[in-house]
Amino acid sequence: MASMSHSSLALGGASSASASDYLRSSTKGVNGVPLKTLGRAVFTTTRRKSLAVTARLKKGKKFDHPWPANPDPNVKGGVLSYLSEFKPLGDTQKPVTLDFEKPLVELEKKIVDVRKMANETGLDFTEQIITLENKYRQALKDLYTHLTPIQRVNIARHPNRPTFLDHIHNITDKFMELHGDRAGYDDPAIVTGIGTIDGKRYMFIGHQKGRNTKENIMRNFGMPTPHGYRKALRMMYYADHHGFPIVTFIDTPGAYADLKSEELGQGEAIANNLRTMFGLKVPILSIVIGEGGSGGALAIGCANKMLMLENAVFYVASPEACAAILWKTSKAAPEAAEKLRITSKELVKLNVADGIIPEPLGGAHADPSWTSQQIKIAINENMNEFGKMSGEELLKHRMAKYRKIGVFIEGEEIEPSRKINMKKREAVFSDSRKLQGEVDNLKEQIMKAKETSSEEEPSSEVLNEMIEKLKSEIDDEYTEAARAVGLEERLTAMREEFSKASAEEHLMHPVLIEKIEKLKEEFNTRLTDAPNYDSLKSKLNMLRDFSRAKAASEATSMRKEINKRFQEAVNRPEIREKVEAIKAEVASSGASSFEELPDELKEKVMKTKGEVEAEMAGVLKSMGLELEAVKPNLKDVAEQQTFAPSENLQEKYEKLNQEINEKIAEVVRTPQIKSMVELLKVETAKASQTPGVTEASQKIEALEQQIKQKIAETLSMSGLQEKQEELEKELAAARELAAEESDGSVKEDDDDDEDSSESGKSEIINPSFA
């Protein structure tokens, strides 16, 4: 038999060794011997005194299990490199551009080209780069704040989107991956492990996709087999036994549906997970970080709360599968994605999801660290809430969450927020009578306020709401009309061409302007043939009336505010004292007119008047307005006393002013003037950043001159100039008649008459052109 010499064993020190240092083996003769002692032990085996074998155990490196101080210096958070197959990528991921992001790529390319040109030539292109970067940021914001459901699906499937383990290593202090389902296999498509966040231990379970083709093949593209769900189930039991809260991350197109998975009981594994999760007495929080497909997602998603990243989706069938079933083609996926209501916002409204975790502009892959921190904040907030509940309360809370899904009250009116998902014809045209009733009530309210001269007019908020509603209705009417007359595709193509041309800094090409004008003329000509033309015309008239009512309401409010502030300024003690003193001096002088006042007193009067006008200018400036000071002389006052335009002339003046304003607005809306105005804005912004540059000022002046010339040419061809001349003749005739009938208190020579006529012209006509 083998024997062991104990002469070199320090048995007396065995009591000071830790329990983990002892061998738990039934090996003869060494049971209960410390490992440290065995490291120095010498084994001698003797057989028949003729054979002696001596061996020395090599002392190995001792790990501070389970978390070494720094097992992998390349990975933050202490990844156990000898237990996890998830390693940092050697090369950075290649950028992937989605179809709807191509306009952004073009802007990025322009920025790169301009910077390259600046480096090669040594010229300063700072202004152009700043302008392009501002355009890029605005385009990015506009794009990602108006994403369609199918675009969100594409973002959720983005190859560079951060995976479950990416988020785990960003949010945990320590993480140790646990493997195996204890039935013969470790499915890499589902990853489980224990980690800490701010000192609190959690059990993390999640679907794991690959970051490149090799990893995707190894992870089976995030589609688990029954072994993966049984591994997750084992870890749930483990967490429930030790009281660890469970956090699950969902990111899978669905469970793997091959023949072997079905033979191994895929459906049974998913059903067992569903049943078990409803009985766990620890908090469960599920977070959808990508796409959550069917039962494969639900198998680890029965939680007290389910949160979704902003661009994540959750569905029972993918949009492509749904389109293939209902429309017999996968090309109808965009429409299917809209009908399925699979985005985070829609699922929160349906009470399927309980909250949305924000993403940066550009998606989670644009800033993974920031996205992970938002997930960490959400986990801490919800776990603090769950920490106040007992096990029974958590079970009731989890059951109540799923009991309230899909509840509708029969006979209750559909919410406005849900109407947007109805069919267009139902949503746009079914409520015409209701809209007409709202319009009539608002018109009646406006007319009543005018007749009674009361201040209870409709508020600007009510008018704005009605105007926005009418604009939306009119947009839909125009779209329906374009579809009816067969011009929808051409209008869409022209709109894209116009948007592309507007992104350039130079003026629009005359050929494009001509094409737009021709298409506009054709559309206007064929618009009367559209079946909804009468409805469109009626709504346009409504919009015009309410826009005028809004402008009048704003003008009235502005006038009241100006009068109020002006009274406050004039009633200030120092101003009031000066005015009262001047009045007293004028009364004591005994003069009956301004001309009879002494020169010294005249100066005081004019000085005080200037101070009052300065106060008025200050009031207007504080409101963002400017005062155009007009100082009438005594001759103007006398003329106003002897001549006042008749009501007929006054109406003509107002009508002419209105026609001029409308014509100017129409001219400004033309594509050519609009492009010039946009270019003028760009040049003005550049000039404000670099003041004192004469070249920029000259360019701005040239553009202003071109715009004024175009407006003047259009007005001269519109016949308004002839109307203006006729009105001037009527005004001159009325003045002559008034002068003949007057008592001669005010006499003017021919030159004065001409000056007066010109003064009247400038008073009435010029404001419209200004």
C-alpha positions in Angstrom: 0.0 0.0 0.0 1.0 3.6 -0.5 2.1 5.4 2.5 2.9 9.1 3.1 5.6 10.5 5.3 4.2 13.1 7.7 7.5 14.3 8.9 7.4 17.5 6.9 3.7 18.3 7.4 2.9 21.2 9.7 -0.2 19.7 11.1 -0.3 22.1 13.9 -1.0 25.0 11.5 -3.9 23.3 9.9 -6.4 24.8 12.2 -5.5 28.3 11.0 -6.2 27.5 7.3 -9.5 28.5 5.7 -12.2 25.9 4.8 -11.7 26.4 1.1 -8.1 25.4 1.5 -9.0 21.8 2.3 -9.4 19.0 -0.3 -13.0 17.6 -0.3 -11.9 14.2 -1.6 -12.0 10.6 -0.5 -8.3 10.1 -1.6 -6.7 7.8 0.9 -4.4 9.3 3.4 -4.8 13.0 2.4 -8.4 13.9 3.5 -8.5 17.1 5.4 -4.9 18.2 4.7 -4.4 21.9 3.8 -3.5 22.7 0.2 -0.8 25.1 1.5 0.8 22.2 3.3 0.5 19.9 0.3 2.4 22.5 -1.7 5.5 21.7 0.5 4.7 18.0 1.0 6.9 15.2 -0.3 5.1 12.0 -1.3 6.9 8.7 -1.1 5.4 5.4 -2.3 7.2 2.2 -1.4 6.5 -1.2 -3.0 8.5 -4.2 -1.7 11.3 -1.9 -0.6 12.8 -2.0 -4.1 10.9 0.9 -5.7 10.8 4.5 -4.5 8.9 7.4 -6.3 9.3 10.9 -5.1 7.0 13.8 -6.4 6.7 17.5 -5.4 3.4 19.4 -5.9 3.9 22.8 -7.7 2.4 25.7 -6.0 -0.1 27.4 -8.4 -1.3 31.0 -8.6 -4.1 31.8 -6.2 -7.1 33.8 -7.5 -9.3 35.9 -5.3 -12.4 34.1 -6.5 -14.8 35.1 -7.8 -13.5 38.6 -8.8 -9.8 39.1 -9.2 -8.4 42.5 -8.8 -7.8 43.1 -12.5 -8.3 39.9 -14.6 -8.5 41.7 -17.9 -7.0 45.2 -18.1 -8.6 45.8 -21.5 -12.2 45.6 -20.2 -13.6 47.9 -17.6 -15.7 46.3 -14.9 -13.6 43.2 -14.2 -14.7 40.7 -16.9 -13.6 37.2 -16.0 -11.8 36.4 -19.3 -11.3 32.8 -18.4 -15.1 32.3 -18.0 -16.6 34.6 -20.7 -16.3 34.4 -24.4 -17.2 38.1 -24.7 -14.0 40.0 -25.5 -13.4 43.5 -26.7 -13.4 43.7 -30.5 -9.9 44.1 -32.0 -11.2 46.3 -34.8 -13.8 49.0 -34.7 -17.1 48.2 -36.2 -17.7 49.4 -39.8 -20.3 52.2 -40.0 -23.6 51.0 -41.5 -25.9 53.6 -43.2 -29.6 52.9 -43.3 -31.6 53.9 -46.4 -33.4 56.8 -44.7 -30.0 58.1 -43.4 -28.5 58.7 -46.9 -29.3 62.5 -46.9 -27.3 62.8 -43.7 -24.4 60.9 -45.3 -24.4 63.4 -48.1 -24.1 66.3 -45.7 -21.3 64.6 -43.8 -19.5 64.1 -47.1 -19.8 67.8 -47.9 -18.4 68.7 -44.5 -15.4 66.3 -45.0 -14.8 67.7 -48.5 -14.8 71.3 -47.3 -12.4 70.5 -44.4 -10.1 68.6 -46.8 -10.1 71.6 -49.2 -9.3 74.0 -46.3 -6.4 71.8 -45.2 -5.1 71.5 -48.8 -5.5 75.2 -49.8 -4.9 76.8 -46.4 -8.0 79.0 -46.9 -10.5 79.8 -44.1 -13.8 77.9 -44.6 -14.9 78.1 -41.0 -18.2 79.8 -41.9 -19.1 77.3 -44.5 -18.2 74.4 -42.2 -20.3 75.9 -39.3 -23.3 76.4 -41.7 -23.1 72.8 -42.9 -22.7 71.4 -39.4 -25.8 73.4 -38.3 -27.7 72.0 -41.3 -26.5 68.5 -40.4 -27.6 68.8 -36.8 -31.0 70.2 -37.8 -31.5 67.5 -40.4 -30.6 64.8 -37.8 -33.0 66.2 -35.3 -35.8 66.5 -37.9 -35.2 62.9 -39.1 -35.1 61.2 -35.7 -38.0 63.1 -34.2 -40.3 61.9 -37.0 -39.3 58.3 -37.6 -41.9 55.9 -39.1 -42.5 52.5 -37.5 -40.5 50.6 -40.1 -37.6 53.0 -39.7 -37.6 52.2 -35.9 -37.5 48.5 -36.8 -34.4 49.1 -38.9 -32.7 51.0 -36.1 -33.6 48.2 -33.6 -31.9 45.7 -36.0 -28.8 47.9 -36.6 -25.7 45.8 -36.8 -23.8 48.3 -34.5 -26.5 48.5 -31.9 -25.1 47.8 -28.4 -25.8 44.2 -27.2 -26.8 42.9 -23.8 -23.2 42.4 -22.6 -22.2 45.8 -23.9 -24.8 47.4 -21.6 -23.9 45.0 -18.7 -20.2 45.9 -18.7 -21.2 49.6 -18.9 -23.6 49.6 -15.9 -22.3 47.0 -13.5 -19.4 47.4 -11.0 -18.7 43.6 -11.2 -20.2 40.9 -13.3 -19.7 37.1 -13.4 -21.3 35.1 -16.1 -23.0 31.8 -15.2 -23.2 29.0 -17.7 -25.1 25.8 -18.5 -28.7 24.5 -18.1 -27.4 21.4 -16.1 -28.9 19.3 -18.8 -25.9 19.0 -21.1 -25.6 22.2 -23.0 -24.8 26.0 -22.6 -26.7 28.0 -25.2 -24.6 31.1 -26.1 -27.8 33.0 -27.4 -28.8 33.6 -23.8 -26.3 35.0 -21.3 -26.9 34.9 -17.5 -24.9 36.1 -14.6 -24.7 37.9 -11.3 -23.6 41.6 -11.2 -23.6 44.6 -8.9 -24.9 48.1 -9.5 -24.0 50.6 -6.8 -23.3 47.8 -4.4 -26.6 45.9 -5.0 -26.6 42.4 -6.4 -28.8 41.5 -9.4 -29.4 38.4 -11.5 -29.0 39.5 -15.2 -30.5 37.4 -18.0 -30.6 38.5 -21.6 -30.5 37.6 -25.3 -27.1 38.1 -26.8 -26.6 39.0 -30.5 -23.2 39.1 -32.2 -21.2 42.2 -33.1 -19.9 40.7 -36.4 -20.6 37.8 -38.6 -18.4 35.4 -36.7 -20.1 36.2 -33.3 -23.6 36.1 -34.9 -23.0 32.6 -36.1 -21.7 31.6 -32.7 -24.6 33.3 -30.9 -27.1 32.0 -33.5 -28.2 35.6 -34.2 -29.7 35.9 -30.8 -32.3 33.1 -31.3 -32.2 30.7 -28.3 -32.8 27.0 -28.2 -34.7 25.2 -25.4 -31.3 24.9 -23.6 -31.1 28.7 -23.4 -34.6 29.1 -21.8 -33.8 26.2 -19.4 -30.6 27.9 -18.4 -32.5 31.2 -17.8 -35.1 29.2 -15.7 -32.3 27.7 -13.6 -30.9 31.2 -12.9 -34.4 32.5 -12.0 -34.8 29.7 -9.4 -31.4 30.6 -8.1 -32.2 34.3 -7.8 -35.6 33.5 -6.1 -33.8 31.3 -3.6 -31.2 33.9 -2.7 -33.4 37.0 -3.0 -31.7 38.6 -6.0 -33.8 41.0 -8.1 -34.0 39.8 -11.7 -33.3 42.1 -14.7 -33.9 40.7 -18.1 -32.7 42.3 -21.4 -34.8 41.4 -24.5 -33.2 41.5 -28.0 -34.2 38.6 -30.2 -36.1 38.1 -33.5 -37.7 35.0 -31.9 -36.9 31.5 -30.5 -35.0 29.3 -32.9 -37.5 27.2 -34.8 -35.5 24.4 -36.3 -36.4 20.7 -36.2 -34.0 19.8 -33.4 -35.3 22.7 -31.2 -38.9 21.4 -31.6 -37.8 17.9 -30.8 -36.1 19.1 -27.6 -39.3 20.9 -26.5 -39.1 24.5 -27.5 -42.7 25.3 -26.7 -42.6 23.4 -23.4 -39.5 25.4 -22.4 -41.1 28.7 -23.1 -44.4 27.8 -21.4 -42.5 26.6 -18.3 -40.7 29.9 -18.1 -44.0 31.9 -18.4 -45.6 29.9 -15.6 -42.5 30.1 -13.4 -42.0 33.8 -13.7 -45.5 34.5 -12.5 -44.7 32.7 -9.2 -41.3 34.3 -8.4 -41.3 36.4 -5.2 -38.5 38.7 -6.3 -38.8 41.9 -8.4 -38.5 41.3 -12.1 -37.7 44.1 -14.5 -37.6 43.6 -18.3 -35.9 46.0 -20.8 -36.3 45.7 -24.5 -33.1 47.0 -26.0 -33.6 46.0 -29.6 -36.4 43.8 -31.1 -38.6 41.6 -29.1 -40.0 38.8 -31.2 -43.0 36.7 -30.2 -42.7 34.0 -27.5 -38.9 34.0 -27.7 -39.0 37.5 -26.1 -41.9 36.8 -23.8 -40.2 33.8 -22.3 -37.9 36.1 -20.2 -40.3 39.1 -20.3 -43.1 38.3 -17.8 -42.1 41.1 -15.4 -43.5 43.6 -12.9 -42.6 46.3 -15.4 -41.4 46.2 -19.0 -39.4 49.2 -20.3 -38.4 49.9 -23.9 -35.6 51.9 -25.4 -37.0 54.7 -27.6 -36.3 52.9 -30.9 -37.0 49.4 -29.7 -39.9 47.3 -31.1 -41.9 44.5 -29.6 -44.1 42.3 -31.8 -46.0 39.0 -32.1 -44.9 38.7 -35.7 -42.3 40.6 -37.7 -43.5 43.2 -40.2 -42.1 41.1 -43.0 -44.0 38.0 -41.9 -47.2 39.9 -41.3 -47.0 41.5 -44.8 -46.3 38.1 -46.4 -49.4 36.7 -44.7 -51.8 39.6 -45.3 -50.5 41.2 -48.5 -48.7 38.2 -50.0 -45.5 40.2 -50.3 -42.8 41.4 -47.9 -42.7 44.7 -49.7 -45.7 45.8 -47.7 -43.6 45.6 -44.4 -43.8 49.5 -43.9 -47.6 49.3 -43.9 -47.6 46.2 -41.7 -45.3 47.9 -39.2 -47.7 50.8 -38.9 -50.8 48.6 -38.4 -49.1 46.3 -35.9 -48.4 49.2 -33.5 -45.1 47.8 -32.3 -43.1 51.0 -31.4 -42.4 52.0 -27.8 -44.8 55.0 -27.8 -47.8 53.0 -29.1 -47.1 50.1 -26.7 -47.0 52.4 -23.7 -50.4 53.8 -24.8 -51.7 50.2 -25.0 -50.3 49.5 -21.5 -48.1 46.7 -22.9 -45.0 48.6 -22.0 -44.6 50.7 -18.8 -42.0 53.3 -19.8 -39.6 54.5 -22.4 -35.8 54.9 -21.9 -34.5 57.7 -24.2 -31.9 57.2 -26.8 -29.5 59.8 -28.3 -30.2 61.2 -31.8 -28.9 58.7 -34.3 -29.9 55.7 -32.1 -28.3 53.8 -29.3 -25.3 53.0 -31.4 -24.5 56.7 -31.7 -23.6 56.9 -28.0 -23.7 53.5 -26.3 -22.3 54.7 -23.0 -25.0 57.4 -22.6 -27.7 54.9 -23.5 -26.3 52.4 -20.9 -26.4 55.1 -18.2 -30.0 55.8 -19.0 -30.7 52.1 -18.5 -28.8 52.1 -15.2 -30.9 55.1 -14.0 -34.1 53.3 -14.9 -33.1 50.1 -13.1 -32.2 52.0 -9.9 -35.5 54.0 -9.9 -37.7 50.9 -10.5 -35.8 48.7 -8.1 -36.2 51.3 -5.4 -39.9 51.2 -6.0 -40.0 47.4 -5.9 -37.9 47.3 -2.8 -40.8 48.6 -0.8 -43.1 45.7 -1.8 -43.3 42.2 -0.1 -43.2 39.0 -2.1 -47.0 38.7 -2.1 -47.4 42.3 -3.2 -45.0 41.7 -6.1 -47.0 38.7 -7.3 -50.2 40.8 -7.2 -48.5 43.7 -9.0 -47.2 41.4 -11.7 -50.6 39.8 -12.2 -52.4 43.2 -12.3 -50.1 44.4 -15.0 -51.1 41.7 -17.4 -54.8 41.8 -16.4 -55.2 45.4 -17.5 -53.8 44.9 -21.0 -56.4 45.2 -23.7 -59.1 46.7 -21.6 -61.7 48.8 -23.5 -64.9 50.3 -22.2 -67.8 49.4 -24.6 -69.6 52.4 -26.0 -67.0 55.0 -24.9 -65.8 57.4 -27.6 -62.4 56.7 -29.1 -59.6 58.9 -27.7 -58.2 61.5 -30.1 -54.7 60.0 -29.7 -56.0 56.7 -31.1 -57.8 58.2 -34.0 -54.5 58.9 -35.7 -54.1 55.2 -36.3 -57.5 54.8 -38.1 -57.8 54.6 -41.8 -57.1 57.9 -43.5 -60.6 58.3 -45.0 -62.2 57.6 -41.7 -59.9 59.8 -39.7 -59.9 62.8 -42.1 -63.3 62.8 -43.7 -65.7 61.2 -41.2 -65.8 64.2 -38.8 -66.6 66.9 -41.3 -69.9 67.8 -39.6 -68.2 68.0 -36.2 -65.5 70.2 -37.6 -68.1 72.4 -39.3 -70.0 72.7 -36.0 -66.8 73.8 -34.1 -66.1 76.4 -36.8 -69.6 77.8 -36.7 -69.5 78.1 -32.9 -66.2 79.9 -33.0 -67.4 82.3 -35.7 -70.5 83.1 -33.7 -68.3 83.8 -30.6 -66.1 86.2 -32.6 -69.1 88.0 -34.1 -70.8 88.3 -30.7 -67.7 89.8 -29.2 -67.4 92.4 -32.0 -71.1 93.4 -31.7 -71.0 93.9 -28.0 -67.5 95.4 -28.0 -66.7 93.0 -25.2 -63.2 91.7 -24.3 -64.4 88.1 -24.2 -63.1 87.2 -27.6 -61.7 83.6 -28.2 -58.2 83.3 -26.8 -55.2 83.0 -29.1 -54.8 79.4 -27.9 -58.3 78.4 -29.2 -57.7 80.2 -32.5 -54.2 78.5 -32.9 -55.7 75.1 -32.2 -58.4 75.6 -34.8 -55.9 76.9 -37.4 -53.6 73.9 -36.8 -56.5 71.6 -37.1 -57.6 73.2 -40.4 -54.1 73.1 -41.8 -53.9 69.4 -41.0 -57.2 68.8 -42.7 -56.2 70.9 -45.7 -52.9 68.9 -46.1 -54.9 65.7 -46.1 -57.3 67.2 -48.6 -54.5 68.2 -51.0 -52.9 64.8 -50.7 -56.3 63.2 -51.5 -56.8 65.6 -54.4 -53.3 64.9 -55.8 -54.0 61.2 -55.6 -57.4 61.6 -57.3 -56.0 63.6 -60.3 -53.0 61.3 -60.7 -50.2 63.8 -59.7 -49.1 62.3 -56.4 -46.0 60.6 -57.7 -44.9 63.6 -59.7 -45.4 66.0 -56.7 -43.5 63.7 -54.4 -40.6 63.5 -56.9 -40.6 67.3 -57.3 -40.7 67.8 -53.6 -37.6 65.7 -53.2 -35.8 67.5 -56.0 -36.7 70.9 -54.4 -35.5 69.8 -51.0 -32.2 68.7 -52.5 -31.8 72.0 -54.3 -32.7 74.0 -51.2 -29.9 72.3 -49.3 -27.4 74.0 -51.7 -26.2 77.5 -50.9 -26.5 78.9 -54.4 -29.7 80.1 -56.1 -32.1 77.6 -57.5 -31.6 76.7 -61.2 -34.1 78.4 -63.5 -35.0 75.1 -65.2 -36.1 73.7 -61.8 -38.1 76.9 -61.1 -39.8 76.5 -64.5 -40.6 72.8 -63.8 -42.1 73.7 -60.4 -44.3 76.5 -61.9 -45.5 74.2 -64.7 -46.4 71.4 -62.3 -48.1 73.9 -60.0 -50.1 75.3 -62.9 -51.1 71.8 -64.0 -52.2 70.9 -60.5 -54.2 74.1 -60.0 -55.9 73.5 -63.4 -56.8 69.9 -62.6 -57.7 70.6 -59.0 -61.3 71.5 -59.8 -61.8 67.9 -61.1 -60.9 66.4 -57.8 -64.0 64.9 -56.0 -63.1 66.7 -52.7 -62.5 70.1 -54.3 -65.6 71.7 -52.7 -64.5 70.4 -49.3 -61.0 71.7 -49.8 -62.2 75.2 -50.9 -64.5 75.4 -47.9 -61.7 74.6 -45.5 -59.4 77.1 -47.2 -62.0 79.8 -46.7 -62.3 78.8 -43.0 -58.5 79.0 -42.6 -58.4 82.4 -44.2 -61.1 83.8 -41.9 -59.6 82.4 -38.8 -56.1 83.7 -39.8 -57.6 87.2 -40.2 -59.4 86.9 -36.9 -56.1 85.8 -35.2 -54.2 88.7 -36.7 -56.9 91.2 -35.6 -57.0 89.7 -32.1 -53.2 89.9 -31.8 -53.3 93.5 -33.1 -56.0 94.4 -30.5 -54.0 92.8 -27.7 -50.8 94.6 -28.8 -52.6 97.9 -29.0 -54.0 97.5 -25.5 -50.6 96.4 -24.1 -48.9 99.5 -25.8 -51.5 101.9 -24.4 -51.1 100.3 -20.9 -47.4 100.6 -20.9 -47.4 104.1 -22.4 -49.8 105.3 -19.7 -47.5 103.7 -17.0 -44.5 105.5 -18.6 -46.3 108.9 -18.9 -47.7 108.7 -15.4 -44.2 108.4 -13.9 -43.8 111.3 -11.3 -40.9 113.0 -13.1 -42.7 113.0 -16.5 -46.0 114.1 -15.0 -44.3 117.0 -13.1 -42.6 118.3 -16.2 -45.9 118.1 -18.3 -47.9 119.8 -15.6 -45.2 122.6 -15.3 -45.3 123.2 -19.0 -49.1 123.4 -19.0 -49.0 125.9 -16.2 -46.4 128.1 -18.0 -48.4 127.9 -21.3 -51.6 128.9 -19.4 -49.9 131.8 -17.6 -48.4 133.1 -20.9 -51.9 134.0 -22.2 -51.0 132.8 -25.8 -53.8 131.5 -27.9 -51.6 129.5 -30.3 -48.2 127.9 -30.4 -46.8 130.7 -32.6 -47.6 133.3 -29.9 -45.5 131.5 -27.3 -42.1 133.0 -26.3 -39.1 131.3 -27.9 -37.9 130.0 -24.6 -41.2 128.4 -23.8 -41.4 126.9 -27.3 -38.1 125.2 -26.7 -39.3 123.9 -23.3 -42.5 122.5 -25.0 -40.5 120.8 -27.8 -38.0 119.4 -25.3 -40.8 118.0 -23.1 -42.5 116.6 -26.2 -39.2 114.9 -27.2 -38.9 113.3 -23.8 -42.4 111.9 -24.0 -41.7 110.5 -27.5 -38.5 109.0 -26.1 -40.5 107.3 -23.4 -42.9 105.9 -26.0 -39.9 104.7 -28.1 -38.5 102.9 -25.1 -41.9 101.2 -24.4 -42.1 100.0 -28.0 -38.5 98.8 -28.0 -39.1 96.8 -24.9 -41.8 95.0 -26.8 -39.6 94.3 -29.8 -41.1 97.1 -31.9 -39.7 100.3 -33.4 -41.3 103.8 -33.4 -41.3 105.8 -36.6 -41.6 109.2 -35.2 -43.8 111.7 -37.2 -43.9 115.3 -36.0 -46.8 117.1 -37.7 -46.5 120.9 -38.0 -49.3 123.4 -37.5 -50.0 123.4 -41.2 -50.7 119.7 -41.1 -53.0 120.2 -38.1 -54.9 122.9 -39.9 -55.2 120.8 -43.0 -56.6 117.9 -40.9 -59.2 120.3 -39.5 -60.3 121.6 -42.9 -60.1 118.3 -44.8 -61.0 114.8 -43.8 -61.3 112.0 -46.4 -64.8 110.7 -46.9 -65.8 107.3 -45.8 -65.8 106.1 -49.4 -62.2 107.3 -49.9 -61.1 105.7 -46.6 -62.6 102.4 -47.7 -60.7 102.6 -51.0 -57.5 103.3 -49.1 -57.9 100.3 -46.8 -58.9 98.1 -49.8 -55.8 99.2 -51.8 -53.5 98.6 -48.8 -55.0 95.1 -48.3 -54.5 94.3 -52.0 -50.9 95.5 -51.9 -50.2 93.4 -48.8 -51.7 90.3 -50.3 -49.8 90.7 -53.6 -46.5 91.2 -51.8 -47.2 88.0 -49.7 -48.0 86.1 -52.9 -44.8 87.3 -54.6 -42.7 86.4 -51.5 -44.1 82.8 -51.6 -42.9 82.2 -55.2 -39.9 79.7 -55.4 -37.5 82.3 -56.9 -38.1 84.9 -54.2 -38.2 82.3 -51.5 -34.8 80.9 -52.5 -33.4 84.4 -52.6 -34.8 85.1 -49.1 -33.3 81.9 -47.7 -29.9 82.8 -49.2 -30.2 86.3 -47.7 -30.8 84.7 -44.3 -27.7 82.6 -44.7 -25.6 85.6 -45.7 -27.0 87.7 -42.8 -26.1 84.9 -40.3 -22.6 84.8 -41.7 -22.2 88.5 -41.5 -23.4 88.6 -37.9 -20.6 86.1 -37.0 -17.9 88.2 -38.8 -18.8 91.9 -38.4 -17.0 94.5 -40.4 -16.5 92.4 -43.6 -17.4 94.7 -46.6 -17.8 91.8 -49.0 -20.6 90.2 -47.0 -22.4 93.6 -46.6 -22.2 94.2 -50.4 -23.6 90.7 -51.1 -26.5 91.3 -48.6 -27.2 94.7 -50.2 -27.2 93.2 -53.7 -29.7 90.5 -52.6 -32.0 93.0 -50.9 -31.9 95.1 -54.1 -32.8 92.1 -56.2 -35.7 91.1 -54.0 -37.1 94.7 -54.0 -36.7 94.9 -57.7 -38.6 91.7 -58.2 -41.4 92.8 -55.9 -41.6 96.2 -57.6 -41.8 94.6 -61.1 -44.6 92.3 -60.0 -46.6 95.1 -58.4 -46.2 97.3 -61.5 -47.6 94.5 -63.7 -50.5 93.8 -61.4 -52.5 97.0 -62.1 -52.1 98.3 -58.6 -50.1 101.2 -59.7 -53.0 102.5 -61.9 -55.3 102.1 -59.0 -52.9 104.1 -56.8 -52.8 107.0 -59.4 -56.6 107.1 -59.7 -56.9 107.3 -55.9 -54.3 110.1 -55.8 -56.4 112.1 -58.4 -59.6 111.6 -56.3 -57.7 112.7 -53.2 -56.4 115.9 -55.0 -59.9 116.7 -56.2 -61.3 116.3 -52.7 -58.7 118.5 -51.3 -59.4 121.3 -53.8 -63.1 121.1 -53.1 -62.5 121.2 -49.4 -60.2 124.3 -49.9 -62.9 126.1 -51.8 -65.6 125.4 -49.2 -63.3 126.4 -46.3 -63.4 129.9 -44.8 -59.8 130.6 -45.9 -58.3 130.2 -42.4 -55.7 128.0 -44.0 -54.3 129.1 -47.4 -51.7 127.2 -49.4 -50.0 128.0 -52.7 -49.7 125.5 -55.6 -46.4 124.2 -54.3 -48.0 123.6 -50.9 -50.9 121.8 -52.5 -48.4 119.5 -54.3 -46.5 118.9 -51.1 -49.7 118.1 -49.3 -50.8 115.7 -52.0 -47.5 114.0 -51.8 -47.8 113.9 -48.0 -51.2 112.2 -48.2 -49.8 109.7 -50.7 -46.9 108.7 -48.4 -49.2 108.5 -45.5 -51.6 106.0 -47.0 -49.7 104.1 -49.7 -46.1 103.8 -48.4 -46.9 101.7 -45.3 -48.2 98.9 -47.5 -45.0 98.8 -49.5 -42.9 99.0 -46.3 
